[in-house]
Amino acid sequence: MAKQQKHIVKRGTHSEAYDERKLYASIYSSCLSVREPAATAELVASKVCEEVDGWLSNKHEVTSADIRKMASISLHNYNQDAAWIYRHHRNIN
């Protein structure tokens, strides 16, 4: 059975397909910005994406704010400083 495409409602109220790579990149960048080693940042980004994917599994459409909140909660379990950066800085890359 094909995986159902998730839709994200963005701040400007337009909708786009969920792209896990974007989430991964922002989590990874947040970890690097607080001087996590690259290998640790990769592991944390993978785990956070996995947890967010699990949360998304029964949803068809969510807001980008919902994803940011859930990712931040998950990231906080691994690195509180990176979670703060992720929550408060939209353009880290």
Buried (B, 14 or more C-beta within 10 A) or exposed (E): EEEEEBEBBEEEEEEEEBEBEBBBBBBBBBBBBBEBEEEBBBBBBBBBBEBBBEBBEEEEEBBBEBBBEBBBBBBBEBBEBBBBBBBEEEEBE
